[in-house]
Amino acid sequence: MGTTATVSAVLAAAEEAGQASPWPIYFMFAVAGLMVGATISAYQNDAKKLTVFCALVAAAAVATAVVMLIGGVR
């Protein structure tokens, strides 16, 4: 049994047990991290509007990931 088959079997078992996949949560935290980096970069370049936009997107991504993590969204 290959690694891909093992991962597929684990994910299938989790789906049958009623557990959602954790990948959307990982993705949202990754988006939040990238947006924090973009916020810092925009701030250093004195782009105020872009800084605010990136900060708001980062905050929304973190909030979404936390809500998904505690089980508010499935």
DSSP file (Angstrom, degrees, kcal/mol; ACC not computed):
  #  RESIDUE AA STRUCTURE BP1 BP2  ACC     N-H-->O    O-->H-N    N-H-->O    O-->H-N    TCO  KAPPA ALPHA  PHI   PSI    X-CA   Y-CA   Z-CA
    1    1 A M              0   0    0      0, 0.0     2,-0.0     0, 0.0     0, 0.0   0.000 360.0 360.0 360.0 124.5    0.0    0.0    0.0
    2    2 A G     >  -     0   0    0      1,-0.1     4,-2.1     4,-0.0     5,-0.1  -0.213 360.0-104.4 -80.0 171.5    1.5    3.3   -1.1
    3    3 A T  H  > S+     0   0    0      1,-0.2     4,-2.6     2,-0.2     5,-0.2   0.897 121.1  52.1 -61.9 -41.9    1.7    6.6    0.8
    4    4 A T  H  > S+     0   0    0      1,-0.2     4,-2.4     2,-0.2    -1,-0.2   0.902 109.8  48.7 -63.4 -40.9   -1.1    8.1   -1.4
    5    5 A A  H  > S+     0   0    0      2,-0.2     4,-2.2     1,-0.2    -1,-0.2   0.875 111.0  51.1 -66.4 -36.8   -3.3    5.1   -0.7
    6    6 A T  H  X S+     0   0    0     -4,-2.1     4,-2.3     2,-0.2    -2,-0.2   0.929 111.2  46.6 -66.2 -45.1   -2.7    5.3    3.0
    7    7 A V  H  X S+     0   0    0     -4,-2.6     4,-2.6     1,-0.2     5,-0.2   0.911 112.7  50.6 -63.1 -42.1   -3.5    9.0    3.1
    8    8 A S  H  X S+     0   0    0     -4,-2.4     4,-2.3    -5,-0.2    -1,-0.2   0.888 110.0  50.2 -62.7 -39.3   -6.7    8.4    1.1
    9    9 A A  H  X S+     0   0    0     -4,-2.2     4,-2.2     2,-0.2    -2,-0.2   0.901 111.3  48.2 -66.7 -40.4   -7.7    5.6    3.4
   10   10 A V  H  X S+     0   0    0     -4,-2.3     4,-2.2     2,-0.2    -2,-0.2   0.930 113.4  47.0 -65.8 -44.7   -7.2    7.8    6.5
   11   11 A L  H  X S+     0   0    0     -4,-2.6     4,-2.2     1,-0.2    -2,-0.2   0.884 112.0  50.9 -65.0 -37.6   -9.2   10.7    4.9
   12   12 A A  H  X S+     0   0    0     -4,-2.3     4,-2.1    -5,-0.2    -1,-0.2   0.900 110.1  49.6 -65.7 -40.0  -12.0    8.3    3.9
   13   13 A A  H  X S+     0   0    0     -4,-2.2     4,-1.7     1,-0.2    -2,-0.2   0.889 110.6  50.2 -65.5 -38.4  -12.2    6.9    7.4
   14   14 A A  H  <>S+     0   0    0     -4,-2.2     5,-2.6     2,-0.2     4,-0.3   0.892 109.6  51.1 -66.6 -39.3  -12.3   10.5    8.8
   15   15 A E  H ><5S+     0   0    0     -4,-2.2     3,-1.1     1,-0.2    -2,-0.2   0.905 110.3  49.0 -63.6 -41.4  -15.1   11.4    6.4
   16   16 A E  H 3<5S+     0   0    0     -4,-2.1    -1,-0.2     1,-0.3    -2,-0.2   0.832 107.4  55.3 -67.5 -31.8  -17.1    8.2    7.4
   17   17 A A  T 3<5S-     0   0    0     -4,-1.7    -1,-0.3    -5,-0.2    -2,-0.2   0.508 121.3-108.3 -79.5  -3.7  -16.6    9.1   11.1
   18   18 A G  T < 5S+     0   0    0     -3,-1.1     2,-0.4    -4,-0.3    -3,-0.2   0.582  75.2 135.4  89.5  10.0  -18.2   12.5   10.5
   19   19 A Q      < -     0   0    0     -5,-2.6    -1,-0.3    -6,-0.2    -2,-0.1  -0.771  50.0-131.1 -94.6 136.8  -14.9   14.5   10.8
   20   20 A A        -     0   0    0     -2,-0.4    -1,-0.0     1,-0.1    -5,-0.0  -0.430  31.2 -93.5 -81.2 159.8  -14.1   17.2    8.3
   21   21 A S        -     0   0    0      1,-0.1     4,-0.3    -2,-0.1    -1,-0.1  -0.485  25.2-142.2 -70.3 140.5  -10.8   17.4    6.5
   22   22 A P  S >> S+     0   0    0      0, 0.0     4,-1.9     0, 0.0     3,-0.6   0.552  80.1  93.1 -81.3  -6.0   -8.3   19.8    8.3
   23   23 A W  H 3> S+     0   0    0      1,-0.2     4,-2.6     2,-0.2     5,-0.2   0.854  78.6  55.3 -62.4 -38.4   -6.9   21.1    5.0
   24   24 A P  H 3> S+     0   0    0      0, 0.0     4,-2.2     0, 0.0    -1,-0.2   0.873 108.6  50.4 -61.3 -32.9   -9.2   24.2    4.7
   25   25 A I  H <> S+     0   0    0     -3,-0.6     4,-2.2    -4,-0.3    -2,-0.2   0.931 110.7  47.9 -68.2 -45.3   -8.1   25.2    8.2
   26   26 A Y  H  X S+     0   0    0     -4,-1.9     4,-2.1     1,-0.2    -1,-0.2   0.912 111.4  52.1 -59.2 -42.4   -4.4   24.9    7.2
   27   27 A F  H  X S+     0   0    0     -4,-2.6     4,-2.6     1,-0.2    -1,-0.2   0.910 108.3  50.0 -62.0 -43.7   -5.1   26.8    4.0
   28   28 A M  H  X S+     0   0    0     -4,-2.2     4,-2.3     1,-0.2    -1,-0.2   0.891 110.6  49.3 -66.1 -38.9   -6.8   29.7    5.9
   29   29 A F  H  X S+     0   0    0     -4,-2.2     4,-2.2     2,-0.2    -1,-0.2   0.877 111.1  50.8 -66.3 -35.8   -3.8   30.0    8.3
   30   30 A A  H  X S+     0   0    0     -4,-2.1     4,-2.4     2,-0.2    -2,-0.2   0.915 110.3  48.9 -66.0 -42.7   -1.4   30.0    5.3
   31   31 A V  H  X S+     0   0    0     -4,-2.6     4,-2.4     1,-0.2    -2,-0.2   0.916 110.7  51.4 -61.4 -42.8   -3.4   32.8    3.7
   32   32 A A  H  X S+     0   0    0     -4,-2.3     4,-2.0     1,-0.2    -2,-0.2   0.914 109.8  49.4 -61.6 -42.7   -3.4   34.7    7.0
   33   33 A G  H  X S+     0   0    0     -4,-2.2     4,-1.9     1,-0.2    -1,-0.2   0.912 111.2  48.5 -64.0 -42.7    0.4   34.3    7.2
   34   34 A L  H  X S+     0   0    0     -4,-2.4     4,-2.1     1,-0.2    -1,-0.2   0.890 111.3  50.8 -63.7 -38.5    0.9   35.5    3.6
   35   35 A M  H  X S+     0   0    0     -4,-2.4     4,-2.3     2,-0.2    -1,-0.2   0.832 105.9  54.6 -71.2 -31.0   -1.3   38.5    4.2
   36   36 A V  H  X S+     0   0    0     -4,-2.0     4,-2.3     2,-0.2    -1,-0.2   0.918 109.5  48.5 -65.0 -42.3    0.5   39.4    7.4
   37   37 A G  H  X S+     0   0    0     -4,-1.9     4,-2.3     1,-0.2    -2,-0.2   0.900 111.4  49.4 -62.0 -40.8    3.7   39.5    5.3
   38   38 A A  H  X S+     0   0    0     -4,-2.1     4,-2.7     2,-0.2    -2,-0.2   0.870 108.9  53.6 -65.9 -36.6    2.0   41.6    2.6
   39   39 A T  H  X S+     0   0    0     -4,-2.3     4,-2.4     2,-0.2    -2,-0.2   0.928 109.7  46.9 -63.2 -45.2    0.8   44.0    5.3
   40   40 A I  H  X S+     0   0    0     -4,-2.3     4,-2.2     2,-0.2    -2,-0.2   0.918 113.4  49.0 -62.9 -43.5    4.3   44.4    6.7
   41   41 A S  H  X S+     0   0    0     -4,-2.3     4,-1.2     1,-0.2    -2,-0.2   0.920 112.2  47.5 -63.2 -44.4    5.6   45.0    3.1
   42   42 A A  H  <>S+     0   0    0     -4,-2.7     5,-2.5     1,-0.2     9,-0.2   0.881 110.7  52.6 -65.1 -37.8    2.9   47.5    2.3
   43   43 A Y  H ><5S+     0   0    0     -4,-2.4     3,-1.4     1,-0.2    -1,-0.2   0.903 107.3  51.6 -63.9 -41.7    3.5   49.3    5.6
   44   44 A Q  H 3<5S+     0   0    0     -4,-2.2    -1,-0.2     1,-0.3    -2,-0.2   0.771 110.0  50.1 -67.2 -24.9    7.3   49.6    4.8
   45   45 A N  T 3<5S-     0   0    0     -4,-1.2    -1,-0.3    -3,-0.2    -2,-0.2   0.268 114.0-117.7 -95.7  10.6    6.5   51.1    1.4
   46   46 A D  T < 5 +     0   0    0     -3,-1.4     2,-1.1     1,-0.2    -3,-0.2   0.810  63.2 148.1  57.7  34.6    4.1   53.7    2.9
   47   47 A A     >< +     0   0    0     -5,-2.5     4,-2.4     1,-0.2    -1,-0.2  -0.768  20.1 177.6 -97.4  88.0    1.1   52.3    1.0
   48   48 A K  H  > S+     0   0    0     -2,-1.1     4,-2.3     1,-0.2     5,-0.2   0.899  74.4  47.3 -64.0 -45.0   -1.6   53.1    3.6
   49   49 A K  H  > S+     0   0    0      1,-0.2     4,-2.4     2,-0.2    -1,-0.2   0.917 114.9  46.5 -65.0 -41.9   -4.7   51.8    1.7
   50   50 A L  H  > S+     0   0    0      2,-0.2     4,-2.8     1,-0.2     5,-0.2   0.869 109.9  55.1 -67.5 -35.5   -3.0   48.5    0.8
   51   51 A T  H  X S+     0   0    0     -4,-2.4     4,-2.2    -9,-0.2    -2,-0.2   0.936 110.5  44.8 -61.1 -46.7   -1.7   48.1    4.4
   52   52 A V  H  X S+     0   0    0     -4,-2.3     4,-2.4     2,-0.2    -2,-0.2   0.919 113.9  49.8 -64.5 -43.8   -5.3   48.4    5.7
   53   53 A F  H  X S+     0   0    0     -4,-2.4     4,-2.4     1,-0.2    -2,-0.2   0.941 112.6  45.9 -60.9 -48.4   -6.7   46.1    3.1
   54   54 A C  H  X S+     0   0    0     -4,-2.8     4,-2.4     1,-0.2    -1,-0.2   0.882 112.3  51.7 -64.1 -38.0   -4.1   43.4    3.7
   55   55 A A  H  X S+     0   0    0     -4,-2.2     4,-2.5    -5,-0.2    -1,-0.2   0.903 110.2  48.7 -65.1 -40.7   -4.5   43.7    7.5
   56   56 A L  H  X S+     0   0    0     -4,-2.4     4,-2.4     2,-0.2    -2,-0.2   0.906 112.2  48.2 -66.3 -40.7   -8.3   43.3    7.1
   57   57 A V  H  X S+     0   0    0     -4,-2.4     4,-2.3     2,-0.2    -2,-0.2   0.905 112.1  50.0 -65.6 -40.2   -7.9   40.2    4.9
   58   58 A A  H  X S+     0   0    0     -4,-2.4     4,-2.4     2,-0.2    -2,-0.2   0.920 111.5  48.2 -63.2 -43.4   -5.4   38.7    7.3
   59   59 A A  H  X S+     0   0    0     -4,-2.5     4,-2.5     1,-0.2    -2,-0.2   0.901 111.9  49.4 -64.3 -40.3   -7.7   39.3   10.3
   60   60 A A  H  X S+     0   0    0     -4,-2.4     4,-2.5     2,-0.2    -1,-0.2   0.892 110.6  50.4 -65.7 -39.0  -10.6   37.8    8.4
   61   61 A A  H  X S+     0   0    0     -4,-2.3     4,-2.4     2,-0.2    -2,-0.2   0.912 112.1  46.8 -66.3 -42.1   -8.6   34.7    7.4
   62   62 A V  H  X S+     0   0    0     -4,-2.4     4,-2.5     2,-0.2     5,-0.2   0.930 113.1  49.1 -64.6 -44.3   -7.5   34.2   11.0
   63   63 A A  H  X S+     0   0    0     -4,-2.5     4,-2.4     1,-0.2    -2,-0.2   0.915 112.4  48.2 -61.7 -42.8  -11.0   34.6   12.3
   64   64 A T  H  X S+     0   0    0     -4,-2.5     4,-2.5     1,-0.2    -1,-0.2   0.920 111.8  49.4 -63.3 -44.1  -12.3   32.2    9.7
   65   65 A A  H  X S+     0   0    0     -4,-2.4     4,-2.3     1,-0.2    -2,-0.2   0.900 111.7  48.6 -63.2 -40.9   -9.6   29.6   10.5
   66   66 A V  H  X S+     0   0    0     -4,-2.5     4,-2.2     2,-0.2     6,-0.2   0.917 111.5  49.2 -67.4 -42.0  -10.4   29.9   14.3
   67   67 A V  H  <>S+     0   0    0     -4,-2.4     5,-2.7     1,-0.2     6,-0.6   0.914 113.8  46.5 -63.0 -41.3  -14.1   29.5   13.7
   68   68 A M  H ><5S+     0   0    0     -4,-2.5     3,-0.6     4,-0.2    -1,-0.2   0.877 110.6  54.3 -65.7 -36.3  -13.5   26.4   11.5
   69   69 A L  H 3<5S+     0   0    0     -4,-2.3    -2,-0.2     1,-0.2    -1,-0.2   0.876 108.2  47.1 -67.2 -38.3  -11.0   25.1   14.1
   70   70 A I  T 3<5S-     0   0    0     -4,-2.2    -1,-0.2    -5,-0.1    -2,-0.2   0.497 122.4-104.9 -85.1  -1.5  -13.5   25.2   17.0
   71   71 A G  T < 5S+     0   0    0     -3,-0.6    -3,-0.2    -4,-0.5    -2,-0.1   0.644  82.1 128.0  95.5  14.9  -16.2   23.6   14.8
   72   72 A G  S   <S+     0   0    0     -5,-2.7     2,-0.4    -6,-0.2    -4,-0.2   0.783  77.0  37.1 -72.8 -26.3  -18.4   26.5   14.0
   73   73 A V              0   0    0     -6,-0.6    -2,-0.2    -9,-0.1    -1,-0.2  -0.993 360.0 360.0-128.8 129.4  -18.2   25.8   10.3
   74   74 A R              0   0    0     -2,-0.4    -1,-0.1    -3,-0.1    -2,-0.0   0.317 360.0 360.0-130.3 360.0  -18.2   22.3    8.8
